[in-house]
Every structure is written in structure tokens, then in C-alpha cells.
Amino acid sequence: MILVAGATPRVRDLAWGRVYSCVLPASHRPGWALLSDPHIAESKSGESNKQRTAERLRRVVAEVLASGPLPSLVNGDLAWSHGRVEDYRHFLEIVRPLAAGPGLVLGVGNHDRRNNLLAVLCEPPLPPRARLVATVDRGPYRFVLLDSLIDAEEVGGEIGAPQLEWLEEALSSTPSQRTLLLVHHPGRSKSRGCIDFGALVDVAERHPCVQAIVTGHEHEFALGERRGIHRIGLPATAFPFEPRVPIGWVEAAMGSAGIDVRFRHAGATSEHRLGWRQGRQPSGERPRVDSPSPFRL
């Protein structure tokens, strides 16, 4: 789902789901604020399981707003546990200031219910198991947000053949546009991952325009590479699995040399440069990955 102040995204209903699309104006700062796993409950205190998730999300929203006009994307698990309507009302109350800026894109994770989210946004409901996808063009770059949610009662994820076939066609139609793919579930996880993540990597490998795959679900920041494609694991924005694991958000800025990834947490920032994929980066430059924590591949 895409929320843009003063604009209406294009909407296309397909047999397998709904695709929201929009074009954002390019700017001198081609970055994105990437958030994941806020897990907001209906309680105004946001203290479900003593996690204070609402308080933490408010702090991150303030940091994103203070960092400048960045479009933002939340990569799933918006709701605390079962995707209740009241959870989404509280979540949207917190993040609406981001939608008033360059734009806000919302994806779903394994704790979400699509039609409850759509109901709060006053959007038409979807048939059971239909997927929600978003594409955003901004200058020479494209973000494609996929849907790996099976059900709010199912921890693991699946993208599904129809969605992967649509992605293949979409990437073929824009072969020169550097693209980042986002999906909630990684392939392997401490809990359960996406059962057809390998098929997603196969699609990405066939299309050199795909520079990175961005995932959530693990609640921990990590970088890696698989078959020449960068992997970015987003930290939890508000709900750490373990107290020692830092939470926060990621700023991803695309430029001539590659993707500058900045992990912002507790007043600190760690910076990493991901060079453009071989065959797509400017001549004379080699891809480079600075990895604080390897992925389970």
C-alpha cells in the first residue's frame, strides 16, 4: 500500500492480488528510510509484552523526519501479533507524519491481516490469500515490495508462482532501471523463512537490474551477498527479540558508486557501501560489501 500526500497511486487488480504503483519526484537526495517489524498493538501505551513498541516507533518517526525529506517504507509486521483493526489504527496514527512527506509504503508480514489494514485505510478488500504488491519509481531507481504473507497464524512465508511470474514480467519491462526488491521473509530464519525464496533469487539473478533483496522478519541488521546480489536484512524498528540486539532503521541512498547503507540506532550510525552489481556498476568500480553480520543463506 502506498500513501502519498496529494496524490493517488495507480491500482491494478489481478487474479492473484493487487498492485499499487506510483512515481515519486527525483530529488538531490535519492535515499529511502527503511523500517521493519514495528509490532504495534492497539494499546495507546504500546507496552504489549513490556516492549514499548509504540514509544520506540514514535522515536524512529521523529528521527526520519529530522533527517530530511525521505520517502519511507515499512517492510511488514505492522501489527503486534494477529493483525487486528485496532492495531492498524494505532500504527497509522504514529506513522501518518511520514505519509505527509515524500511518501510512505506499507508491506505486510506474518503478523498482519491484509483486509484489516485495507479497512483502516478505506481501501477495497481483497479475496482470501490475494497478495498486496507495491512498485515505486524515483528517478533512475525502482523499489518493488512483494508479499510473502501466508496467514497471520503462519510464521513462515511464501511468495507464490503467480507473483513471481508477474515480477519477471515487470523486471523485463524496465531492464535498465536499477531495482531493489523488498519482501518480509528471508530464505532462512531463526524461526521459519520463505519457502520459495530461492525462486526469488533465481528471478533476480536473471535480471541484472536487480541490485539487492531487502528482508525483515529476523529483527536484526545484517548484510550479505548471494549469487552476486546484495542482501540487506532490516533491524526491528521497535521490537527486539533479544535485549542485546540493537533496533532502529536503515537509510539506503543510491548514488553513482552504489548503495550507501546507514544503520541508525540509539544515536549511533554504522555505514556500509554496496557497490553496483557486476555489469551494472560504473566502469572501473568493483562491487564491495561491508558486512557486520552474515546472512544464513
LUMTI-210569 format. One record per residue: residue in one letter; x, y, z of N, C-alpha, C in turn; residue number from 1. Coordinates in steps of 0.02 Angstrom, whole numbers. Example, Ala and Ser with C-alpha at 12.3 -4.5 7.8 and 13.67 -1.06 7.14 Angstrom:
(A, (660, -284, 390), (615, -225, 390), (660, -165, 390), 1)
(S, (642, -112, 354), (684, -53, 357), (645, 2, 394), 2)
END
This chain:
(M, (42, -60, 0), (0, 0, 0), (44, 62, 0), 1)
(I, (25, 113, -39), (65, 175, -45), (23, 234, -22), 2)
(L, (50, 273, 25), (17, 334, 48), (60, 393, 27), 3)
(V, (33, 435, -15), (70, 494, -40), (25, 554, -32), 4)
(A, (47, 605, 2), (7, 665, 12), (-8, 699, -55), 5)
(G, (-71, 713, -68), (-90, 749, -128), (-87, 710, -192), 6)
(A, (-80, 643, -187), (-76, 603, -248), (-113, 537, -236), 7)
(T, (-137, 507, -291), (-171, 443, -287), (-132, 391, -326), 8)
(P, (-107, 339, -293), (-69, 288, -330), (-113, 252, -381), 9)
(R, (-82, 227, -433), (-118, 185, -480), (-130, 116, -448), 10)
(V, (-188, 88, -460), (-207, 24, -431), (-228, -24, -486), 11)
(R, (-201, -84, -483), (-219, -134, -533), (-234, -200, -497), 12)
(D, (-295, -224, -504), (-315, -288, -475), (-304, -344, -526), 13)
(L, (-266, -394, -504), (-251, -452, -545), (-282, -514, -514), 14)
(A, (-277, -571, -548), (-308, -632, -523), (-277, -653, -456), 15)
(W, (-214, -637, -445), (-179, -661, -385), (-172, -606, -332), 16)
(G, (-189, -544, -347), (-180, -491, -298), (-189, -421, -326), 17)
(R, (-165, -373, -289), (-172, -303, -307), (-103, -270, -308), 18)
(V, (-92, -229, -360), (-28, -194, -368), (-41, -119, -363), 19)
(Y, (-8, -87, -315), (-9, -14, -308), (56, 13, -339), 20)
(S, (50, 66, -379), (109, 94, -412), (107, 170, -408), 21)
(C, (166, 200, -405), (171, 273, -408), (241, 294, -429), 22)
(V, (245, 356, -450), (309, 387, -468), (320, 445, -420), 23)
(L, (376, 444, -384), (394, 499, -340), (444, 544, -375), 24)
(P, (441, 609, -364), (489, 653, -396), (559, 639, -372), 25)
(A, (607, 642, -419), (677, 634, -400), (699, 695, -361), 26)
(S, (749, 687, -319), (775, 743, -280), (851, 738, -276), 27)
(H, (881, 789, -246), (954, 789, -240), (977, 737, -190), 28)
(R, (930, 709, -152), (948, 658, -102), (907, 595, -116), 29)
(P, (933, 550, -157), (893, 492, -179), (894, 435, -128), 30)
(G, (875, 449, -67), (876, 398, -15), (807, 377, 7), 31)
(W, (805, 323, 45), (744, 295, 75), (756, 280, 148), 32)
(A, (704, 288, 188), (705, 264, 257), (670, 196, 257), 33)
(L, (706, 144, 278), (680, 76, 278), (669, 53, 350), 34)
(L, (607, 36, 365), (588, 13, 431), (558, -58, 425), 35)
(S, (558, -94, 481), (528, -161, 480), (509, -182, 550), 36)
(D, (459, -223, 555), (440, -256, 618), (427, -207, 676), 37)
(P, (382, -159, 667), (366, -115, 723), (322, -149, 775), 38)
(H, (278, -195, 754), (235, -234, 800), (196, -188, 848), 39)
(I, (150, -149, 819), (112, -102, 859), (46, -133, 881), 40)
(A, (31, -127, 946), (-31, -154, 974), (-83, -99, 979), 41)
(E, (-145, -119, 991), (-199, -69, 996), (-191, -25, 1057), 42)
(S, (-157, -49, 1109), (-148, -10, 1170), (-113, 55, 1155), 43)
(K, (-139, 110, 1181), (-107, 175, 1170), (-38, 179, 1203), 44)
(S, (-27, 140, 1255), (39, 140, 1287), (89, 100, 1246), 45)
(G, (64, 54, 1203), (109, 15, 1161), (154, -30, 1202), 46)
(E, (133, -52, 1260), (176, -90, 1304), (158, -164, 1307), 47)
(S, (130, -190, 1252), (117, -261, 1249), (182, -299, 1261), 48)
(N, (179, -348, 1304), (238, -388, 1320), (296, -345, 1345), 49)
(K, (279, -286, 1373), (328, -240, 1402), (380, -217, 1351), 50)
(Q, (361, -213, 1288), (409, -195, 1236), (409, -120, 1219), 51)
(R, (357, -84, 1239), (354, -12, 1225), (363, 2, 1150), 52)
(T, (331, -37, 1108), (342, -31, 1036), (316, 36, 1009), 53)
(A, (260, 60, 1034), (234, 124, 1009), (282, 181, 1024), 54)
(E, (308, 181, 1084), (357, 233, 1103), (418, 230, 1059), 55)
(R, (443, 171, 1045), (502, 164, 1003), (488, 185, 931), 56)
(L, (429, 166, 904), (413, 186, 836), (406, 262, 831), 57)
(R, (376, 294, 880), (371, 367, 879), (440, 399, 877), 58)
(R, (486, 370, 912), (554, 398, 913), (586, 391, 844), 59)
(V, (577, 334, 811), (605, 324, 745), (573, 371, 694), 60)
(V, (507, 379, 697), (473, 425, 652), (502, 495, 660), 61)
(A, (514, 517, 721), (543, 582, 733), (613, 587, 703), 62)
(E, (652, 533, 708), (720, 533, 680), (718, 538, 604), 63)
(V, (672, 501, 573), (666, 503, 500), (646, 573, 477), 64)
(L, (598, 603, 511), (576, 671, 493), (632, 721, 501), 65)
(A, (672, 712, 554), (727, 759, 567), (784, 750, 517), 66)
(S, (789, 691, 486), (844, 678, 440), (834, 710, 372), 67)
(G, (775, 735, 359), (762, 767, 294), (704, 734, 259), 68)
(P, (685, 759, 201), (626, 731, 166), (643, 665, 132), 69)
(L, (633, 610, 167), (647, 543, 139), (581, 505, 132), 70)
(P, (569, 475, 75), (513, 427, 72), (528, 368, 117), 71)
(S, (476, 338, 146), (486, 286, 195), (449, 223, 175), 72)
(L, (476, 166, 196), (445, 102, 182), (449, 58, 244), 73)
(V, (392, 27, 262), (390, -18, 319), (379, -89, 293), 74)
(N, (427, -133, 304), (429, -198, 272), (396, -254, 314), 75)
(G, (335, -242, 336), (296, -295, 367), (296, -299, 442), 76)
(D, (249, -339, 468), (235, -346, 539), (220, -277, 570), 77)
(L, (171, -244, 539), (148, -180, 565), (112, -190, 631), 78)
(A, (74, -244, 636), (33, -258, 694), (69, -301, 745), 79)
(W, (44, -299, 806), (78, -334, 861), (82, -409, 850), 80)
(S, (24, -442, 839), (26, -514, 833), (-25, -542, 784), 81)
(H, (-87, -520, 788), (-140, -551, 748), (-173, -503, 699), 82)
(G, (-144, -446, 687), (-169, -400, 635), (-238, -374, 648), 83)
(R, (-251, -351, 709), (-318, -325, 725), (-326, -255, 697), 84)
(V, (-389, -237, 683), (-404, -170, 657), (-378, -117, 704), 85)
(E, (-386, -126, 769), (-364, -76, 817), (-288, -67, 816), 86)
(D, (-252, -122, 802), (-179, -117, 796), (-160, -68, 740), 87)
(Y, (-195, -75, 682), (-178, -34, 624), (-199, 39, 635), 88)
(R, (-253, 50, 670), (-271, 119, 685), (-216, 153, 726), 89)
(H, (-191, 118, 775), (-138, 147, 817), (-74, 156, 777), 90)
(F, (-57, 105, 736), (3, 110, 694), (0, 170, 648), 91)
(L, (-57, 179, 614), (-63, 234, 565), (-63, 302, 600), 92)
(E, (-90, 305, 659), (-87, 368, 697), (-14, 389, 708), 93)
(I, (30, 340, 718), (101, 355, 732), (138, 374, 668), 94)
(V, (125, 338, 613), (166, 347, 553), (138, 397, 502), 95)
(R, (78, 424, 513), (50, 470, 463), (94, 530, 448), 96)
(P, (134, 556, 495), (179, 611, 476), (227, 592, 419), 97)
(L, (245, 529, 413), (288, 508, 358), (252, 511, 292), 98)
(A, (187, 496, 292), (148, 500, 230), (139, 571, 207), 99)
(A, (143, 618, 253), (136, 689, 234), (198, 715, 199), 100)
(G, (253, 678, 201), (314, 698, 167), (316, 669, 97), 101)
(P, (375, 644, 76), (381, 618, 8), (341, 555, -5), 102)
(G, (319, 520, 47), (278, 461, 36), (294, 406, 85), 103)
(L, (246, 359, 93), (252, 304, 140), (225, 241, 105), 104)
(V, (264, 187, 106), (244, 124, 76), (240, 72, 131), 105)
(L, (185, 34, 132), (174, -16, 185), (171, -86, 155), 106)
(G, (210, -131, 184), (207, -201, 165), (180, -242, 223), 107)
(V, (165, -305, 209), (137, -348, 261), (186, -404, 278), 108)
(G, (181, -427, 341), (221, -483, 365), (176, -535, 395), 109)
(N, (206, -584, 429), (168, -641, 452), (122, -626, 511), 110)
(H, (127, -567, 541), (81, -548, 594), (26, -501, 570), 111)
(D, (21, -491, 505), (-27, -444, 477), (-87, -480, 446), 112)
(R, (-142, -443, 440), (-201, -465, 402), (-217, -410, 351), 113)
(R, (-212, -428, 288), (-217, -379, 235), (-283, -340, 237), 114)
(N, (-338, -374, 244), (-402, -339, 239), (-417, -296, 300), 115)
(N, (-389, -312, 357), (-396, -267, 415), (-357, -203, 403), 116)
(L, (-298, -209, 374), (-259, -149, 357), (-295, -108, 304), 117)
(L, (-320, -140, 252), (-355, -104, 199), (-418, -70, 225), 118)
(A, (-452, -102, 273), (-513, -73, 301), (-497, -7, 337), 119)
(V, (-443, -5, 373), (-423, 56, 409), (-403, 110, 359), 120)
(L, (-376, 90, 302), (-355, 138, 250), (-412, 155, 202), 121)
(C, (-472, 127, 215), (-530, 138, 172), (-518, 115, 101), 122)
(E, (-483, 59, 94), (-470, 29, 29), (-515, -33, 20), 123)
(P, (-531, -50, -42), (-573, -109, -54), (-539, -172, -28), 124)
(P, (-578, -221, -3), (-548, -283, 21), (-522, -326, -36), 125)
(L, (-481, -375, -17), (-453, -423, -64), (-487, -491, -54), 126)
(P, (-488, -533, -105), (-509, -602, -95), (-461, -638, -48), 127)
(P, (-481, -692, -17), (-437, -729, 28), (-371, -748, -7), 128)
(R, (-317, -738, 29), (-249, -756, 6), (-224, -714, -53), 129)
(A, (-262, -666, -77), (-236, -622, -129), (-180, -578, -100), 130)
(R, (-132, -560, -141), (-72, -526, -117), (-74, -451, -129), 131)
(L, (-34, -415, -89), (-26, -342, -95), (45, -326, -117), 132)
(V, (52, -293, -173), (117, -276, -200), (120, -201, -215), 133)
(A, (179, -172, -208), (188, -101, -223), (251, -91, -264), 134)
(T, (248, -46, -313), (306, -25, -350), (311, 51, -348), 135)
(V, (372, 74, -336), (383, 146, -332), (444, 164, -374), 136)
(D, (434, 209, -422), (488, 234, -463), (509, 302, -436), 137)
(R, (574, 312, -430), (601, 377, -408), (665, 390, -446), 138)
(G, (660, 431, -498), (718, 443, -541), (739, 378, -575), 139)
(P, (804, 362, -576), (827, 301, -610), (821, 238, -569), 140)
(Y, (787, 241, -511), (784, 184, -466), (711, 162, -456), 141)
(R, (704, 98, -442), (638, 70, -429), (640, 26, -367), 142)
(F, (589, 31, -325), (578, -13, -268), (517, -56, -284), 143)
(V, (524, -122, -274), (468, -168, -283), (458, -205, -217), 144)
(L, (400, -195, -187), (384, -226, -123), (337, -284, -135), 145)
(L, (361, -344, -118), (324, -406, -130), (288, -428, -66), 146)
(D, (247, -479, -72), (205, -503, -17), (219, -577, -6), 147)
(S, (248, -594, 52), (263, -664, 69), (218, -690, 125), 148)
(L, (166, -651, 143), (120, -672, 196), (76, -730, 174), 149)
(I, (76, -784, 214), (30, -839, 203), (-33, -827, 243), 150)
(D, (-25, -817, 308), (-81, -805, 353), (-52, -780, 419), 151)
(A, (-92, -741, 456), (-69, -714, 519), (-57, -768, 572), 152)
(E, (-82, -828, 560), (-69, -884, 605), (-10, -927, 583), 153)
(E, (21, -909, 526), (76, -948, 499), (140, -907, 501), 154)
(V, (191, -932, 534), (254, -894, 543), (292, -888, 478), 155)
(G, (297, -943, 440), (336, -943, 379), (301, -906, 323), 156)
(G, (337, -899, 267), (310, -861, 211), (317, -896, 144), 157)
(E, (281, -871, 95), (284, -896, 26), (264, -840, -21), 158)
(I, (302, -831, -74), (286, -780, -124), (235, -807, -175), 159)
(G, (246, -867, -198), (199, -898, -244), (216, -886, -317), 160)
(A, (201, -936, -359), (218, -933, -430), (185, -875, -467), 161)
(P, (121, -859, -455), (91, -803, -493), (126, -737, -480), 162)
(Q, (144, -724, -417), (178, -661, -401), (248, -660, -432), 163)
(L, (283, -716, -431), (349, -720, -461), (346, -711, -537), 164)
(E, (294, -738, -568), (286, -728, -641), (273, -655, -657), 165)
(W, (232, -622, -616), (220, -550, -626), (285, -512, -618), 166)
(L, (325, -530, -567), (389, -495, -556), (435, -503, -616), 167)
(E, (438, -563, -643), (481, -575, -702), (461, -528, -759), 168)
(E, (397, -521, -771), (374, -477, -825), (389, -404, -808), 169)
(A, (379, -384, -745), (392, -314, -726), (465, -296, -734), 170)
(L, (510, -342, -715), (582, -328, -722), (603, -327, -795), 171)
(S, (572, -369, -836), (588, -370, -908), (568, -305, -942), 172)
(S, (516, -273, -915), (491, -212, -947), (534, -151, -930), 173)
(T, (576, -156, -879), (619, -100, -860), (690, -125, -848), 174)
(P, (722, -151, -900), (788, -184, -890), (844, -137, -871), 175)
(S, (837, -72, -882), (891, -26, -867), (880, 12, -801), 176)
(Q, (827, -2, -766), (811, 35, -705), (836, -4, -644), 177)
(R, (885, 23, -610), (912, -11, -552), (857, -21, -499), 178)
(T, (852, -83, -476), (794, -103, -437), (814, -136, -371), 179)
(L, (778, -120, -318), (784, -154, -254), (718, -192, -242), 180)
(L, (724, -256, -226), (666, -297, -209), (660, -301, -133), 181)
(L, (599, -295, -107), (587, -300, -36), (534, -351, -22), 182)
(V, (545, -393, 28), (497, -443, 49), (508, -456, 123), 183)
(H, (455, -473, 159), (463, -479, 231), (507, -538, 252), 184)
(H, (495, -597, 223), (531, -657, 245), (597, -667, 208), 185)
(P, (650, -684, 244), (711, -708, 210), (704, -782, 193), 186)
(G, (755, -809, 161), (751, -880, 143), (758, -925, 203), 187)
(R, (806, -911, 246), (816, -950, 307), (808, -904, 366), 188)
(S, (785, -932, 421), (768, -890, 478), (778, -928, 542), 189)
(K, (785, -891, 597), (787, -922, 663), (720, -954, 680), 190)
(S, (666, -929, 648), (601, -960, 656), (585, -1000, 593), 191)
(R, (546, -971, 548), (533, -1002, 483), (537, -948, 429), 192)
(G, (569, -964, 374), (578, -916, 321), (530, -926, 263), 193)
(C, (549, -899, 206), (508, -901, 145), (526, -965, 106), 194)
(I, (477, -1008, 95), (491, -1073, 66), (513, -1070, -7), 195)
(D, (496, -1016, -42), (517, -1011, -112), (563, -951, -123), 196)
(F, (602, -935, -72), (649, -879, -78), (701, -893, -132), 197)
(G, (721, -956, -139), (768, -973, -192), (742, -956, -261), 198)
(A, (677, -964, -271), (647, -946, -336), (650, -871, -347), 199)
(L, (643, -832, -293), (650, -759, -299), (722, -741, -319), 200)
(V, (771, -774, -289), (840, -761, -307), (853, -781, -380), 201)
(D, (822, -836, -402), (828, -855, -473), (804, -800, -519), 202)
(V, (746, -771, -503), (719, -716, -544), (768, -657, -543), 203)
(A, (791, -639, -483), (836, -582, -478), (901, -593, -516), 204)
(E, (926, -654, -514), (989, -670, -548), (982, -661, -624), 205)
(R, (923, -675, -650), (912, -669, -723), (907, -596, -745), 206)
(H, (899, -550, -698), (888, -480, -716), (941, -437, -682), 207)
(P, (993, -416, -720), (1047, -376, -691), (1025, -310, -661), 208)
(C, (964, -287, -677), (940, -225, -647), (928, -232, -572), 209)
(V, (918, -294, -548), (906, -304, -476), (973, -299, -439), 210)
(Q, (977, -251, -394), (1039, -239, -357), (1040, -270, -288), 211)
(A, (982, -276, -257), (981, -301, -188), (912, -328, -172), 212)
(I, (910, -375, -125), (848, -400, -96), (848, -381, -22), 213)
(V, (795, -347, 0), (790, -321, 68), (736, -361, 105), 214)
(T, (753, -386, 164), (706, -427, 202), (700, -400, 274), 215)
(G, (649, -425, 308), (639, -411, 379), (636, -476, 417), 216)
(H, (590, -482, 465), (573, -545, 499), (624, -568, 551), 217)
(E, (688, -558, 539), (739, -581, 585), (752, -533, 643), 218)
(H, (728, -471, 636), (735, -420, 689), (808, -404, 703), 219)
(E, (850, -409, 653), (922, -396, 663), (953, -371, 598), 220)
(F, (993, -318, 603), (1026, -291, 544), (1081, -338, 521), 221)
(A, (1083, -351, 456), (1134, -395, 427), (1143, -379, 354), 222)
(L, (1203, -389, 329), (1218, -381, 258), (1248, -445, 232), 223)
(G, (1239, -458, 168), (1269, -517, 138), (1263, -513, 62), 224)
(E, (1280, -568, 29), (1276, -570, -43), (1262, -642, -64), 225)
(R, (1220, -650, -113), (1203, -717, -139), (1199, -713, -214), 226)
(R, (1241, -752, -247), (1245, -753, -320), (1254, -683, -349), 227)
(G, (1295, -643, -315), (1310, -576, -339), (1258, -524, -323), 228)
(I, (1205, -543, -288), (1151, -497, -271), (1157, -479, -197), 229)
(H, (1158, -416, -181), (1164, -395, -112), (1102, -415, -72), 230)
(R, (1112, -430, -9), (1059, -444, 38), (1063, -394, 95), 231)
(I, (1007, -363, 111), (1003, -316, 168), (948, -342, 214), 232)
(G, (967, -359, 275), (919, -379, 325), (904, -320, 370), 233)
(L, (842, -300, 375), (825, -241, 414), (819, -258, 488), 234)
(P, (840, -212, 531), (830, -222, 602), (757, -212, 621), 235)
(A, (737, -236, 679), (671, -219, 704), (671, -145, 721), 236)
(T, (617, -112, 703), (611, -41, 720), (592, -32, 793), 237)
(A, (554, -79, 821), (528, -67, 888), (526, -128, 934), 238)
(F, (539, -188, 908), (530, -249, 947), (591, -294, 941), 239)
(P, (640, -289, 987), (697, -334, 984), (680, -403, 1011), 240)
(F, (706, -455, 978), (699, -522, 1005), (741, -531, 1068), 241)
(E, (800, -498, 1067), (846, -504, 1123), (869, -433, 1142), 242)
(P, (877, -420, 1207), (896, -352, 1229), (963, -328, 1200), 243)
(R, (1008, -374, 1186), (1075, -354, 1161), (1074, -332, 1088), 244)
(V, (1022, -350, 1051), (1019, -336, 980), (993, -265, 969), 245)
(P, (1032, -222, 936), (1009, -152, 926), (950, -149, 878), 246)
(I, (904, -103, 892), (847, -91, 849), (854, -22, 818), 247)
(G, (817, -9, 765), (820, 57, 734), (794, 54, 663), 248)
(W, (827, 90, 617), (805, 93, 548), (865, 102, 503), 249)
(V, (853, 93, 438), (907, 96, 389), (892, 150, 338), 250)
(E, (942, 191, 324), (938, 238, 268), (977, 208, 210), 251)
(A, (945, 201, 153), (977, 175, 93), (978, 229, 40), 252)
(A, (1038, 253, 23), (1045, 307, -26), (1080, 280, -88), 253)
(M, (1048, 288, -146), (1077, 264, -208), (1115, 321, -242), 254)
(G, (1176, 304, -266), (1217, 354, -300), (1259, 322, -354), 255)
(S, (1306, 359, -382), (1344, 335, -439), (1389, 275, -421), 256)
(A, (1410, 271, -358), (1455, 217, -338), (1419, 156, -311), 257)
(G, (1355, 162, -295), (1319, 105, -267), (1268, 127, -217), 258)
(I, (1253, 83, -169), (1203, 96, -118), (1240, 109, -52), 259)
(D, (1231, 168, -24), (1257, 183, 42), (1204, 164, 94), 260)
(V, (1221, 115, 137), (1175, 90, 187), (1197, 116, 255), 261)
(R, (1152, 151, 289), (1167, 178, 355), (1118, 150, 405), 262)
(F, (1143, 112, 453), (1102, 84, 506), (1102, 132, 565), 263)
(R, (1044, 161, 579), (1038, 211, 631), (1004, 180, 692), 264)
(H, (1039, 182, 748), (1013, 150, 809), (1042, 184, 871), 265)
(A, (997, 200, 918), (1016, 227, 983), (1067, 284, 978), 266)
(G, (1055, 330, 931), (1100, 387, 924), (1164, 372, 887), 267)
(A, (1175, 309, 866), (1235, 290, 830), (1219, 274, 757), 268)
(T, (1270, 275, 715), (1261, 258, 644), (1319, 215, 621), 269)
(S, (1304, 160, 588), (1356, 121, 554), (1344, 125, 479), 270)
(E, (1397, 136, 441), (1390, 148, 369), (1425, 94, 329), 271)
(H, (1394, 76, 272), (1419, 23, 229), (1405, 41, 157), 272)
(R, (1451, 24, 113), (1443, 38, 42), (1434, -28, 4), 273)
(L, (1379, -34, -33), (1366, -91, -75), (1374, -69, -147), 274)
(G, (1427, -93, -180), (1438, -73, -249), (1385, -100, -295), 275)
(W, (1375, -67, -352), (1326, -91, -400), (1345, -161, -425), 276)
(R, (1296, -200, -439), (1305, -269, -462), (1347, -270, -525), 277)
(Q, (1388, -322, -532), (1431, -328, -591), (1390, -324, -654), 278)
(G, (1415, -284, -701), (1379, -273, -763), (1334, -213, -761), 279)
(R, (1324, -185, -698), (1280, -127, -692), (1316, -68, -661), 280)
(Q, (1373, -80, -624), (1406, -25, -591), (1447, 15, -641), 281)
(P, (1462, 79, -626), (1503, 119, -672), (1570, 85, -685), 282)
(S, (1598, 97, -744), (1661, 65, -763), (1717, 84, -715), 283)
(G, (1761, 36, -701), (1817, 49, -657), (1802, 36, -584), 284)
(E, (1739, 23, -567), (1722, 11, -497), (1703, -62, -487), 285)
(R, (1721, -89, -430), (1705, -158, -415), (1655, -160, -357), 286)
(P, (1608, -208, -360), (1561, -213, -304), (1598, -229, -240), 287)
(R, (1574, -201, -185), (1604, -213, -120), (1549, -218, -68), 288)
(V, (1557, -264, -21), (1508, -273, 32), (1544, -269, 99), 289)
(D, (1523, -223, 141), (1547, -220, 210), (1493, -252, 253), 290)
(S, (1509, -308, 284), (1457, -347, 318), (1467, -351, 393), 291)
(P, (1421, -324, 433), (1427, -330, 505), (1404, -398, 531), 292)
(S, (1363, -433, 492), (1335, -496, 515), (1312, -535, 454), 293)
(P, (1340, -594, 442), (1321, -631, 381), (1251, -660, 385), 294)
(F, (1220, -667, 326), (1155, -698, 321), (1162, -774, 326), 295)
(R, (1109, -806, 348), (1102, -878, 337), (1077, -888, 266), 296)
(L, (1116, -916, 224), (1098, -922, 153), (1071, -991, 137), 297)
END
